[in-house]
Amino acid sequence: MTARRKLNSAAVHGAFVIAGLIALATRSWLAFVVSAVLMLATAAYDGAIRLTARRREKRP
């Protein structure tokens, strides 16, 4: 497993745990789904979850 996959996995698991805590506090599946989607979308947008590999520039 590559480092990128491990970091992505940690971010996804963290989002699900936090969404689960929110759902427990509100006792709502809708709160779980909405909070999980929002956290995953913002993590993908800000780069915490890397959807594609970054290309390295060749050294001269």
CHARMM-style PDB file with segment names, atoms N, HN, CA, C and O in Angstrom:
ATOM      1  N   MET     1       0.847  -1.173   0.000  1.00  0.00      PROA
ATOM      2  CA  MET     1       0.000   0.000   0.000  1.00  0.00      PROA
ATOM      3  C   MET     1       0.893   1.237   0.000  1.00  0.00      PROA
ATOM      4  O   MET     1       1.817   1.346   0.806  1.00  0.00      PROA
ATOM      5  N   THR     2       0.616   2.148  -0.892  1.00  0.00      PROA
ATOM      6  HN  THR     2      -0.135   2.059  -1.547  1.00  0.00      PROA
ATOM      7  CA  THR     2       1.437   3.346  -1.007  1.00  0.00      PROA
ATOM      8  C   THR     2       1.090   4.348   0.087  1.00  0.00      PROA
ATOM      9  O   THR     2       0.051   4.252   0.739  1.00  0.00      PROA
ATOM     10  N   ALA     3       1.977   5.299   0.268  1.00  0.00      PROA
ATOM     11  HN  ALA     3       2.822   5.377  -0.262  1.00  0.00      PROA
ATOM     12  CA  ALA     3       1.758   6.325   1.286  1.00  0.00      PROA
ATOM     13  C   ALA     3       0.506   7.139   0.972  1.00  0.00      PROA
ATOM     14  O   ALA     3      -0.237   7.513   1.879  1.00  0.00      PROA
ATOM     15  N   ARG     4       0.272   7.415  -0.310  1.00  0.00      PROA
ATOM     16  HN  ARG     4       0.876   7.111  -1.047  1.00  0.00      PROA
ATOM     17  CA  ARG     4      -0.916   8.185  -0.695  1.00  0.00      PROA
ATOM     18  C   ARG     4      -2.185   7.450  -0.298  1.00  0.00      PROA
ATOM     19  O   ARG     4      -3.126   8.061   0.209  1.00  0.00      PROA
ATOM     20  N   ARG     5      -2.216   6.145  -0.526  1.00  0.00      PROA
ATOM     21  HN  ARG     5      -1.452   5.649  -0.938  1.00  0.00      PROA
ATOM     22  CA  ARG     5      -3.404   5.358  -0.158  1.00  0.00      PROA
ATOM     23  C   ARG     5      -3.601   5.312   1.352  1.00  0.00      PROA
ATOM     24  O   ARG     5      -4.733   5.351   1.834  1.00  0.00      PROA
ATOM     25  N   LYS     6      -2.511   5.231   2.093  1.00  0.00      PROA
ATOM     26  HN  LYS     6      -1.592   5.199   1.701  1.00  0.00      PROA
ATOM     27  CA  LYS     6      -2.615   5.208   3.553  1.00  0.00      PROA
ATOM     28  C   LYS     6      -3.156   6.537   4.080  1.00  0.00      PROA
ATOM     29  O   LYS     6      -4.006   6.556   4.970  1.00  0.00      PROA
ATOM     30  N   LEU     7      -2.664   7.638   3.533  1.00  0.00      PROA
ATOM     31  HN  LEU     7      -1.973   7.623   2.810  1.00  0.00      PROA
ATOM     32  CA  LEU     7      -3.154   8.947   3.964  1.00  0.00      PROA
ATOM     33  C   LEU     7      -4.615   9.152   3.588  1.00  0.00      PROA
ATOM     34  O   LEU     7      -5.399   9.674   4.380  1.00  0.00      PROA
ATOM     35  N   ASN     8      -4.979   8.739   2.374  1.00  0.00      PROA
ATOM     36  HN  ASN     8      -4.342   8.315   1.730  1.00  0.00      PROA
ATOM     37  CA  ASN     8      -6.377   8.849   1.956  1.00  0.00      PROA
ATOM     38  C   ASN     8      -7.275   8.009   2.852  1.00  0.00      PROA
ATOM     39  O   ASN     8      -8.362   8.440   3.236  1.00  0.00      PROA
ATOM     40  N   SER     9      -6.814   6.810   3.183  1.00  0.00      PROA
ATOM     41  HN  SER     9      -5.930   6.460   2.871  1.00  0.00      PROA
ATOM     42  CA  SER     9      -7.598   5.924   4.046  1.00  0.00      PROA
ATOM     43  C   SER     9      -7.788   6.539   5.424  1.00  0.00      PROA
ATOM     44  O   SER     9      -8.880   6.466   5.989  1.00  0.00      PROA
ATOM     45  N   ALA    10      -6.756   7.133   5.960  1.00  0.00      PROA
ATOM     46  HN  ALA    10      -5.869   7.192   5.500  1.00  0.00      PROA
ATOM     47  CA  ALA    10      -6.857   7.767   7.272  1.00  0.00      PROA
ATOM     48  C   ALA    10      -7.841   8.936   7.235  1.00  0.00      PROA
ATOM     49  O   ALA    10      -8.620   9.121   8.170  1.00  0.00      PROA
ATOM     50  N   ALA    11      -7.810   9.713   6.174  1.00  0.00      PROA
ATOM     51  HN  ALA    11      -7.177   9.562   5.415  1.00  0.00      PROA
ATOM     52  CA  ALA    11      -8.734  10.849   6.052  1.00  0.00      PROA
ATOM     53  C   ALA    11     -10.182  10.373   5.939  1.00  0.00      PROA
ATOM     54  O   ALA    11     -11.076  10.956   6.552  1.00  0.00      PROA
ATOM     55  N   VAL    12     -10.412   9.331   5.170  1.00  0.00      PROA
ATOM     56  HN  VAL    12      -9.686   8.857   4.672  1.00  0.00      PROA
ATOM     57  CA  VAL    12     -11.772   8.796   5.007  1.00  0.00      PROA
ATOM     58  C   VAL    12     -12.273   8.199   6.314  1.00  0.00      PROA
ATOM     59  O   VAL    12     -13.409   8.449   6.716  1.00  0.00      PROA
ATOM     60  N   HSD    13     -11.435   7.414   6.977  1.00  0.00      PROA
ATOM     61  HN  HSD    13     -10.512   7.211   6.650  1.00  0.00      PROA
ATOM     62  CA  HSD    13     -11.848   6.825   8.251  1.00  0.00      PROA
ATOM     63  C   HSD    13     -12.122   7.904   9.296  1.00  0.00      PROA
ATOM     64  O   HSD    13     -13.077   7.796  10.065  1.00  0.00      PROA
ATOM     65  N   GLY    14     -11.304   8.925   9.327  1.00  0.00      PROA
ATOM     66  HN  GLY    14     -10.528   9.013   8.702  1.00  0.00      PROA
ATOM     67  CA  GLY    14     -11.529  10.031  10.257  1.00  0.00      PROA
ATOM     68  C   GLY    14     -12.840  10.743   9.992  1.00  0.00      PROA
ATOM     69  O   GLY    14     -13.561  11.098  10.925  1.00  0.00      PROA
ATOM     70  N   ALA    15     -13.152  10.954   8.714  1.00  0.00      PROA
ATOM     71  HN  ALA    15     -12.566  10.666   7.956  1.00  0.00      PROA
ATOM     72  CA  ALA    15     -14.414  11.602   8.366  1.00  0.00      PROA
ATOM     73  C   ALA    15     -15.596  10.747   8.794  1.00  0.00      PROA
ATOM     74  O   ALA    15     -16.592  11.272   9.292  1.00  0.00      PROA
ATOM     75  N   PHE    16     -15.498   9.436   8.607  1.00  0.00      PROA
ATOM     76  HN  PHE    16     -14.689   9.009   8.203  1.00  0.00      PROA
ATOM     77  CA  PHE    16     -16.591   8.555   9.012  1.00  0.00      PROA
ATOM     78  C   PHE    16     -16.756   8.503  10.531  1.00  0.00      PROA
ATOM     79  O   PHE    16     -17.880   8.445  11.029  1.00  0.00      PROA
ATOM     80  N   VAL    17     -15.659   8.523  11.260  1.00  0.00      PROA
ATOM     81  HN  VAL    17     -14.745   8.569  10.855  1.00  0.00      PROA
ATOM     82  CA  VAL    17     -15.751   8.509  12.723  1.00  0.00      PROA
ATOM     83  C   VAL    17     -16.411   9.789  13.223  1.00  0.00      PROA
ATOM     84  O   VAL    17     -17.305   9.738  14.067  1.00  0.00      PROA
ATOM     85  N   ILE    18     -15.977  10.928  12.709  1.00  0.00      PROA
ATOM     86  HN  ILE    18     -15.251  10.969  12.023  1.00  0.00      PROA
ATOM     87  CA  ILE    18     -16.566  12.196  13.132  1.00  0.00      PROA
ATOM     88  C   ILE    18     -18.032  12.272  12.718  1.00  0.00      PROA
ATOM     89  O   ILE    18     -18.872  12.731  13.491  1.00  0.00      PROA
ATOM     90  N   ALA    19     -18.343  11.825  11.505  1.00  0.00      PROA
ATOM     91  HN  ALA    19     -17.660  11.452  10.877  1.00  0.00      PROA
ATOM     92  CA  ALA    19     -19.741  11.807  11.064  1.00  0.00      PROA
ATOM     93  C   ALA    19     -20.567  10.873  11.942  1.00  0.00      PROA
ATOM     94  O   ALA    19     -21.726  11.165  12.236  1.00  0.00      PROA
ATOM     95  N   GLY    20     -19.988   9.766  12.360  1.00  0.00      PROA
ATOM     96  HN  GLY    20     -19.046   9.528  12.121  1.00  0.00      PROA
ATOM     97  CA  GLY    20     -20.689   8.853  13.258  1.00  0.00      PROA
ATOM     98  C   GLY    20     -20.978   9.481  14.609  1.00  0.00      PROA
ATOM     99  O   GLY    20     -22.050   9.275  15.178  1.00  0.00      PROA
ATOM    100  N   LEU    21     -20.020  10.253  15.127  1.00  0.00      PROA
ATOM    101  HN  LEU    21     -19.149  10.420  14.665  1.00  0.00      PROA
ATOM    102  CA  LEU    21     -20.246  10.938  16.400  1.00  0.00      PROA
ATOM    103  C   LEU    21     -21.341  11.995  16.269  1.00  0.00      PROA
ATOM    104  O   LEU    21     -22.166  12.163  17.167  1.00  0.00      PROA
ATOM    105  N   ILE    22     -21.338  12.699  15.149  1.00  0.00      PROA
ATOM    106  HN  ILE    22     -20.668  12.563  14.419  1.00  0.00      PROA
ATOM    107  CA  ILE    22     -22.397  13.679  14.904  1.00  0.00      PROA
ATOM    108  C   ILE    22     -23.745  12.982  14.817  1.00  0.00      PROA
ATOM    109  O   ILE    22     -24.735  13.466  15.366  1.00  0.00      PROA
ATOM    110  N   ALA    23     -23.786  11.845  14.126  1.00  0.00      PROA
ATOM    111  HN  ALA    23     -22.981  11.452  13.680  1.00  0.00      PROA
ATOM    112  CA  ALA    23     -25.036  11.096  13.987  1.00  0.00      PROA
ATOM    113  C   ALA    23     -25.514  10.574  15.342  1.00  0.00      PROA
ATOM    114  O   ALA    23     -26.714  10.590  15.618  1.00  0.00      PROA
ATOM    115  N   LEU    24     -24.597  10.114  16.184  1.00  0.00      PROA
ATOM    116  HN  LEU    24     -23.623  10.101  15.960  1.00  0.00      PROA
ATOM    117  CA  LEU    24     -24.988   9.657  17.520  1.00  0.00      PROA
ATOM    118  C   LEU    24     -25.549  10.798  18.355  1.00  0.00      PROA
ATOM    119  O   LEU    24     -26.521  10.624  19.091  1.00  0.00      PROA
ATOM    120  N   ALA    25     -24.931  11.958  18.236  1.00  0.00      PROA
ATOM    121  HN  ALA    25     -24.141  12.100  17.639  1.00  0.00      PROA
ATOM    122  CA  ALA    25     -25.392  13.104  19.015  1.00  0.00      PROA
ATOM    123  C   ALA    25     -26.777  13.565  18.562  1.00  0.00      PROA
ATOM    124  O   ALA    25     -27.600  13.970  19.383  1.00  0.00      PROA
ATOM    125  N   THR    26     -27.031  13.502  17.256  1.00  0.00      PROA
ATOM    126  HN  THR    26     -26.362  13.173  16.589  1.00  0.00      PROA
ATOM    127  CA  THR    26     -28.317  13.967  16.742  1.00  0.00      PROA
ATOM    128  C   THR    26     -29.314  12.836  16.536  1.00  0.00      PROA
ATOM    129  O   THR    26     -30.498  13.080  16.300  1.00  0.00      PROA
ATOM    130  N   ARG    27     -28.831  11.585  16.627  1.00  0.00      PROA
ATOM    131  HN  ARG    27     -27.870  11.387  16.819  1.00  0.00      PROA
ATOM    132  CA  ARG    27     -29.662  10.394  16.390  1.00  0.00      PROA
ATOM    133  C   ARG    27     -30.347  10.461  15.029  1.00  0.00      PROA
ATOM    134  O   ARG    27     -31.554  10.254  14.897  1.00  0.00      PROA
ATOM    135  N   SER    28     -29.517  10.761  14.013  1.00  0.00      PROA
ATOM    136  HN  SER    28     -28.537  10.929  14.120  1.00  0.00      PROA
ATOM    137  CA  SER    28     -30.062  10.938  12.672  1.00  0.00      PROA
ATOM    138  C   SER    28     -29.105  10.360  11.632  1.00  0.00      PROA
ATOM    139  O   SER    28     -27.919  10.689  11.608  1.00  0.00      PROA
ATOM    140  N   TRP    29     -29.647   9.486  10.767  1.00  0.00      PROA
ATOM    141  HN  TRP    29     -30.611   9.219  10.787  1.00  0.00      PROA
ATOM    142  CA  TRP    29     -28.858   8.973   9.657  1.00  0.00      PROA
ATOM    143  C   TRP    29     -28.595  10.069   8.639  1.00  0.00      PROA
ATOM    144  O   TRP    29     -27.545  10.093   7.998  1.00  0.00      PROA
ATOM    145  N   LEU    30     -29.545  10.969   8.495  1.00  0.00      PROA
ATOM    146  HN  LEU    30     -30.399  10.950   9.016  1.00  0.00      PROA
ATOM    147  CA  LEU    30     -29.367  12.074   7.551  1.00  0.00      PROA
ATOM    148  C   LEU    30     -28.178  12.940   7.958  1.00  0.00      PROA
ATOM    149  O   LEU    30     -27.404  13.381   7.108  1.00  0.00      PROA
ATOM    150  N   ALA    31     -28.039  13.178   9.239  1.00  0.00      PROA
ATOM    151  HN  ALA    31     -28.667  12.820   9.930  1.00  0.00      PROA
ATOM    152  CA  ALA    31     -26.894  13.958   9.727  1.00  0.00      PROA
ATOM    153  C   ALA    31     -25.585  13.238   9.424  1.00  0.00      PROA
ATOM    154  O   ALA    31     -24.590  13.878   9.084  1.00  0.00      PROA
ATOM    155  N   PHE    32     -25.579  11.909   9.547  1.00  0.00      PROA
ATOM    156  HN  PHE    32     -26.387  11.389   9.823  1.00  0.00      PROA
ATOM    157  CA  PHE    32     -24.378  11.137   9.228  1.00  0.00      PROA
ATOM    158  C   PHE    32     -24.005  11.301   7.759  1.00  0.00      PROA
ATOM    159  O   PHE    32     -22.857  11.598   7.431  1.00  0.00      PROA
ATOM    160  N   VAL    33     -24.985  11.105   6.879  1.00  0.00      PROA
ATOM    161  HN  VAL    33     -25.918  10.864   7.146  1.00  0.00      PROA
ATOM    162  CA  VAL    33     -24.712  11.170   5.441  1.00  0.00      PROA
ATOM    163  C   VAL    33     -24.266  12.567   5.038  1.00  0.00      PROA
ATOM    164  O   VAL    33     -23.278  12.723   4.320  1.00  0.00      PROA
ATOM    165  N   VAL    34     -24.988  13.580   5.496  1.00  0.00      PROA
ATOM    166  HN  VAL    34     -25.790  13.453   6.080  1.00  0.00      PROA
ATOM    167  CA  VAL    34     -24.657  14.956   5.108  1.00  0.00      PROA
ATOM    168  C   VAL    34     -23.280  15.351   5.634  1.00  0.00      PROA
ATOM    169  O   VAL    34     -22.479  15.921   4.894  1.00  0.00      PROA
ATOM    170  N   SER    35     -22.996  15.055   6.899  1.00  0.00      PROA
ATOM    171  HN  SER    35     -23.646  14.591   7.500  1.00  0.00      PROA
ATOM    172  CA  SER    35     -21.697  15.446   7.448  1.00  0.00      PROA
ATOM    173  C   SER    35     -20.554  14.658   6.805  1.00  0.00      PROA
ATOM    174  O   SER    35     -19.480  15.216   6.580  1.00  0.00      PROA
ATOM    175  N   ALA    36     -20.760  13.381   6.506  1.00  0.00      PROA
ATOM    176  HN  ALA    36     -21.633  12.927   6.689  1.00  0.00      PROA
ATOM    177  CA  ALA    36     -19.713  12.592   5.858  1.00  0.00      PROA
ATOM    178  C   ALA    36     -19.428  13.123   4.454  1.00  0.00      PROA
ATOM    179  O   ALA    36     -18.269  13.275   4.068  1.00  0.00      PROA
ATOM    180  N   VAL    37     -20.477  13.402   3.698  1.00  0.00      PROA
ATOM    181  HN  VAL    37     -21.419  13.278   4.011  1.00  0.00      PROA
ATOM    182  CA  VAL    37     -20.286  13.923   2.337  1.00  0.00      PROA
ATOM    183  C   VAL    37     -19.589  15.274   2.373  1.00  0.00      PROA
ATOM    184  O   VAL    37     -18.678  15.520   1.583  1.00  0.00      PROA
ATOM    185  N   LEU    38     -20.002  16.150   3.275  1.00  0.00      PROA
ATOM    186  HN  LEU    38     -20.742  15.950   3.917  1.00  0.00      PROA
ATOM    187  CA  LEU    38     -19.370  17.468   3.367  1.00  0.00      PROA
ATOM    188  C   LEU    38     -17.898  17.367   3.758  1.00  0.00      PROA
ATOM    189  O   LEU    38     -17.056  18.059   3.185  1.00  0.00      PROA
ATOM    190  N   MET    39     -17.584  16.519   4.720  1.00  0.00      PROA
ATOM    191  HN  MET    39     -18.268  15.957   5.186  1.00  0.00      PROA
ATOM    192  CA  MET    39     -16.185  16.384   5.144  1.00  0.00      PROA
ATOM    193  C   MET    39     -15.321  15.760   4.053  1.00  0.00      PROA
ATOM    194  O   MET    39     -14.188  16.191   3.840  1.00  0.00      PROA
ATOM    195  N   LEU    40     -15.844  14.753   3.361  1.00  0.00      PROA
ATOM    196  HN  LEU    40     -16.765  14.403   3.533  1.00  0.00      PROA
ATOM    197  CA  LEU    40     -15.073  14.129   2.289  1.00  0.00      PROA
ATOM    198  C   LEU    40     -14.889  15.077   1.109  1.00  0.00      PROA
ATOM    199  O   LEU    40     -13.821  15.105   0.497  1.00  0.00      PROA
ATOM    200  N   ALA    41     -15.915  15.847   0.788  1.00  0.00      PROA
ATOM    201  HN  ALA    41     -16.783  15.824   1.285  1.00  0.00      PROA
ATOM    202  CA  ALA    41     -15.813  16.796  -0.323  1.00  0.00      PROA
ATOM    203  C   ALA    41     -14.808  17.902  -0.008  1.00  0.00      PROA
ATOM    204  O   ALA    41     -13.999  18.264  -0.862  1.00  0.00      PROA
ATOM    205  N   THR    42     -14.853  18.435   1.202  1.00  0.00      PROA
ATOM    206  HN  THR    42     -15.510  18.140   1.896  1.00  0.00      PROA
ATOM    207  CA  THR    42     -13.894  19.490   1.543  1.00  0.00      PROA
ATOM    208  C   THR    42     -12.475  18.940   1.641  1.00  0.00      PROA
ATOM    209  O   THR    42     -11.522  19.637   1.293  1.00  0.00      PROA
ATOM    210  N   ALA    43     -12.316  17.703   2.108  1.00  0.00      PROA
ATOM    211  HN  ALA    43     -13.090  17.136   2.390  1.00  0.00      PROA
ATOM    212  CA  ALA    43     -10.978  17.103   2.171  1.00  0.00      PROA
ATOM    213  C   ALA    43     -10.417  16.874   0.770  1.00  0.00      PROA
ATOM    214  O   ALA    43      -9.222  17.062   0.543  1.00  0.00      PROA
ATOM    215  N   ALA    44     -11.265  16.472  -0.163  1.00  0.00      PROA
ATOM    216  HN  ALA    44     -12.236  16.320   0.021  1.00  0.00      PROA
ATOM    217  CA  ALA    44     -10.808  16.293  -1.540  1.00  0.00      PROA
ATOM    218  C   ALA    44     -10.485  17.638  -2.179  1.00  0.00      PROA
ATOM    219  O   ALA    44      -9.532  17.750  -2.950  1.00  0.00      PROA
ATOM    220  N   TYR    45     -11.273  18.653  -1.863  1.00  0.00      PROA
ATOM    221  HN  TYR    45     -12.048  18.563  -1.237  1.00  0.00      PROA
ATOM    222  CA  TYR    45     -11.060  19.978  -2.445  1.00  0.00      PROA
ATOM    223  C   TYR    45      -9.764  20.616  -1.941  1.00  0.00      PROA
ATOM    224  O   TYR    45      -9.028  21.220  -2.721  1.00  0.00      PROA
ATOM    225  N   ASP    46      -9.483  20.487  -0.642  1.00  0.00      PROA
ATOM    226  HN  ASP    46     -10.081  19.997  -0.009  1.00  0.00      PROA
ATOM    227  CA  ASP    46      -8.287  21.148  -0.116  1.00  0.00      PROA
ATOM    228  C   ASP    46      -7.015  20.310  -0.231  1.00  0.00      PROA
ATOM    229  O   ASP    46      -5.936  20.769   0.143  1.00  0.00      PROA
ATOM    230  N   GLY    47      -7.134  19.090  -0.743  1.00  0.00      PROA
ATOM    231  HN  GLY    47      -8.011  18.717  -1.047  1.00  0.00      PROA
ATOM    232  CA  GLY    47      -5.947  18.287  -1.017  1.00  0.00      PROA
ATOM    233  C   GLY    47      -5.593  17.274   0.048  1.00  0.00      PROA
ATOM    234  O   GLY    47      -4.594  16.569  -0.094  1.00  0.00      PROA
ATOM    235  N   ALA    48      -6.379  17.176   1.115  1.00  0.00      PROA
ATOM    236  HN  ALA    48      -7.191  17.749   1.230  1.00  0.00      PROA
ATOM    237  CA  ALA    48      -6.100  16.173   2.139  1.00  0.00      PROA
ATOM    238  C   ALA    48      -6.309  14.770   1.582  1.00  0.00      PROA
ATOM    239  O   ALA    48      -5.601  13.834   1.955  1.00  0.00      PROA
ATOM    240  N   ILE    49      -7.275  14.630   0.695  1.00  0.00      PROA
ATOM    241  HN  ILE    49      -7.850  15.390   0.392  1.00  0.00      PROA
ATOM    242  CA  ILE    49      -7.479  13.377  -0.029  1.00  0.00      PROA
ATOM    243  C   ILE    49      -7.011  13.617  -1.452  1.00  0.00      PROA
ATOM    244  O   ILE    49      -7.582  14.438  -2.169  1.00  0.00      PROA
ATOM    245  N   ARG    50      -5.979  12.905  -1.859  1.00  0.00      PROA
ATOM    246  HN  ARG    50      -5.515  12.237  -1.277  1.00  0.00      PROA
ATOM    247  CA  ARG    50      -5.422  13.082  -3.202  1.00  0.00      PROA
ATOM    248  C   ARG    50      -6.041  12.058  -4.136  1.00  0.00      PROA
ATOM    249  O   ARG    50      -5.819  10.855  -3.992  1.00  0.00      PROA
ATOM    250  N   LEU    51      -6.816  12.541  -5.092  1.00  0.00      PROA
ATOM    251  HN  LEU    51      -6.996  13.518  -5.209  1.00  0.00      PROA
ATOM    252  CA  LEU    51      -7.499  11.647  -6.011  1.00  0.00      PROA
ATOM    253  C   LEU    51      -6.594  11.160  -7.128  1.00  0.00      PROA
ATOM    254  O   LEU    51      -6.790  10.061  -7.646  1.00  0.00      PROA
ATOM    255  N   THR    52      -5.617  11.950  -7.503  1.00  0.00      PROA
ATOM    256  HN  THR    52      -5.458  12.843  -7.083  1.00  0.00      PROA
ATOM    257  CA  THR    52      -4.675  11.557  -8.550  1.00  0.00      PROA
ATOM    258  C   THR    52      -3.258  11.756  -8.037  1.00  0.00      PROA
ATOM    259  O   THR    52      -3.005  12.577  -7.155  1.00  0.00      PROA
ATOM    260  N   ALA    53      -2.355  10.997  -8.600  1.00  0.00      PROA
ATOM    261  HN  ALA    53      -2.561  10.331  -9.316  1.00  0.00      PROA
ATOM    262  CA  ALA    53      -0.948  11.116  -8.218  1.00  0.00      PROA
ATOM    263  C   ALA    53      -0.366  12.390  -8.810  1.00  0.00      PROA
ATOM    264  O   ALA    53      -0.722  12.798  -9.915  1.00  0.00      PROA
ATOM    265  N   ARG    54       0.510  12.993  -8.079  1.00  0.00      PROA
ATOM    266  HN  ARG    54       0.800  12.662  -7.181  1.00  0.00      PROA
ATOM    267  CA  ARG    54       1.195  14.194  -8.570  1.00  0.00      PROA
ATOM    268  C   ARG    54       2.380  13.743  -9.417  1.00  0.00      PROA
ATOM    269  O   ARG    54       3.093  12.804  -9.064  1.00  0.00      PROA
ATOM    270  N   ARG    55       2.568  14.408 -10.506  1.00  0.00      PROA
ATOM    271  HN  ARG    55       1.989  15.170 -10.793  1.00  0.00      PROA
ATOM    272  CA  ARG    55       3.702  14.066 -11.363  1.00  0.00      PROA
ATOM    273  C   ARG    55       4.935  14.783 -10.902  1.00  0.00      PROA
ATOM    274  O   ARG    55       4.902  15.967 -10.566  1.00  0.00      PROA
ATOM    275  N   ARG    56       6.017  14.056 -10.892  1.00  0.00      PROA
ATOM    276  HN  ARG    56       6.043  13.095 -11.165  1.00  0.00      PROA
ATOM    277  CA  ARG    56       7.293  14.635 -10.509  1.00  0.00      PROA
ATOM    278  C   ARG    56       7.985  15.190 -11.738  1.00  0.00      PROA
ATOM    279  O   ARG    56       7.898  14.625 -12.828  1.00  0.00      PROA
ATOM    280  N   GLU    57       8.667  16.295 -11.548  1.00  0.00      PROA
ATOM    281  HN  GLU    57       8.738  16.754 -10.662  1.00  0.00      PROA
ATOM    282  CA  GLU    57       9.452  16.847 -12.646  1.00  0.00      PROA
ATOM    283  C   GLU    57      10.796  16.138 -12.690  1.00  0.00      PROA
ATOM    284  O   GLU    57      11.386  15.834 -11.653  1.00  0.00      PROA
ATOM    285  N   LYS    58      11.267  15.881 -13.886  1.00  0.00      PROA
ATOM    286  HN  LYS    58      10.787  16.127 -14.728  1.00  0.00      PROA
ATOM    287  CA  LYS    58      12.558  15.228 -14.027  1.00  0.00      PROA
ATOM    288  C   LYS    58      13.676  16.197 -13.673  1.00  0.00      PROA
ATOM    289  O   LYS    58      13.629  17.383 -14.001  1.00  0.00      PROA
ATOM    290  N   ARG    59      14.666  15.667 -13.005  1.00  0.00      PROA
ATOM    291  HN  ARG    59      14.705  14.704 -12.738  1.00  0.00      PROA
ATOM    292  CA  ARG    59      15.818  16.507 -12.641  1.00  0.00      PROA
ATOM    293  C   ARG    59      16.752  16.579 -13.842  1.00  0.00      PROA
ATOM    294  O   ARG    59      16.909  15.613 -14.588  1.00  0.00      PROA
ATOM    295  N   PRO    60      17.366  17.743 -14.009  1.00  0.00      PROA
ATOM    296  CA  PRO    60      18.298  17.876 -15.152  1.00  0.00      PROA
ATOM    297  C   PRO    60      19.573  17.096 -14.970  1.00  0.00      PROA
ATOM    298  OT1 PRO    60      20.439  17.116 -15.844  1.00  0.00      PROA
TER     299      PRO     60
END
